Amino acid sequence: MSVSIKPLEDRIVVKPLEAEQTTASGLVIPDTAKEKPQEGEVVAVGPGRVDDNGNRVPIDVTVGDVVLYSKY
């Protein structure tokens, strides 16, 4: 997936992964019972932050990584 968004500093852009539609036993989960996804794929990564000495500190994640993120 090509993204035209370029994050600044130590930011990333995450595309949420789709939640399961059914349980392991085959029960369908209604939309009202689903939680928002907290797992996603990194689609864009910023260049990293600048430390106190002016050096660029790169980010540990790369495009394509699957990450967990918290609700807010």
C-alpha positions in Angstrom: 0.0 0.0 0.0 1.4 3.4 -1.0 0.7 6.3 1.3 1.2 9.9 0.4 1.2 10.9 4.1 4.7 11.5 5.5 4.7 11.7 9.4 6.9 14.1 11.1 9.5 13.4 13.8 8.9 10.1 15.6 5.3 9.6 14.5 3.9 6.7 12.5 0.7 6.0 10.6 -1.2 2.8 11.4 -4.0 1.1 9.4 -6.2 -0.8 11.9 -6.6 -4.5 11.2 -10.1 -5.8 10.7 -11.6 -7.5 13.8 -12.8 -11.0 13.6 -16.4 -11.3 12.4 -17.0 -14.7 14.0 -15.8 -16.6 17.0 -13.8 -19.9 16.9 -17.0 -21.8 17.4 -18.7 -20.0 14.5 -20.9 -17.5 16.3 -21.3 -14.2 14.5 -20.2 -11.2 16.6 -22.6 -8.2 16.2 -21.2 -4.7 15.6 -22.5 -3.5 18.9 -20.4 -6.1 20.8 -17.2 -5.4 18.9 -14.4 -3.4 20.4 -12.4 -1.0 18.3 -9.3 -2.7 16.9 -6.1 -2.2 18.8 -3.8 -3.9 16.3 -2.7 -2.4 13.0 -0.2 -2.4 10.2 2.4 0.4 10.0 1.9 2.2 6.6 4.2 5.2 7.1 7.1 6.1 9.4 8.6 9.4 10.2 12.4 10.1 10.2 12.7 9.9 14.0 13.2 12.4 16.7 16.2 14.7 17.2 18.0 14.3 20.6 19.5 17.0 22.7 22.8 16.9 20.8 21.1 17.4 17.4 21.5 13.7 16.3 18.5 12.0 14.6 17.3 8.9 16.6 15.6 6.5 14.2 12.3 4.7 14.9 12.4 1.0 15.7 9.4 0.1 13.5 9.3 -0.2 9.7 6.5 -0.1 7.2 4.7 -3.4 7.2 5.2 -4.1 10.9 2.1 -5.1 12.9 1.8 -3.1 16.1 -0.5 -2.9 19.1 -1.7 0.5 20.2 -3.7 1.8 23.1 -7.2 3.3 23.2 -7.5 7.0 23.8 
